[in-house]
Amino acid sequence: MIISHRFKFILYNNPLTGSSRIRDALAFMQDEVVQPYHLRTPRHPFYTYMPPAEVAQTMEMKGLPYNEYVSITCIRDPFTRLPALYERIKKTDRLWRFRQSAGLAPPHFVTWLNGTYTEGRGGGGAPHARWRQCGTWSIDNWTGGKVRFVIKAEDAQSEITRIFVESGLPPANLPAMDDIRRVTPGIMTRVARKIISERYANDIAKFGYTPPCFKRVA
């Protein structure tokens, strides 16, 4: 997350939407301390993957005019984001890695998906793993109505450039996000597609995402 009081700007790190790359490109704007969740303190309460509603409340408690800040967050196609989150958990979850080292398969994608939520505990995990918890939230639950601009991660380079120009923010060298459409082959199934289509119907409709197609078996 980037909070700039000088430019009155906030970039939210919605997990697994490529926002970390955008954050790196905009690091020159950062002038507020943002720490990992487990290192936050009363003096420095802001942390990576902090939900917008929590940021707004904290800023208001500090007497900062939150509504005057230009705030941006990204949304990503749930048909690529959720498999990407699942793959990251496979690489980082200790229990899952232990199972794999013992020759046991991790939970199937559909099994894992069925145990997640679009709010609250979301994708589960330890309290400090906010990327995992918030990584399955729907966009409305993530923003809490506290973000001025929600943009598609797939169009982030052009959209953020446009917003910066219109808002009088300094120019930035933003990364292309071409690879964000990729998904590991074999993860997405018809059952997973149905679950995601129903669970994230509002996100899909609002931002024009399309469920993946499967070839018909002859």
Secondary structure by P-SEA (a helix, b strand, c coil): ccccccccbbbbbccccaaaaaaaaacccccccccccccccccccccccccaaaaaaaaaaacccccccbbbbbbcccaaaaaaaaaaaaaccaaaaaaaaaccccccaaaaaaacccccccccccccccccccccccccccccccccbbbbccaaaaaaaaaaaaaccccccccccccccccccccccaaaaaaaaaaaaaaaaaaccccbbbbbcc
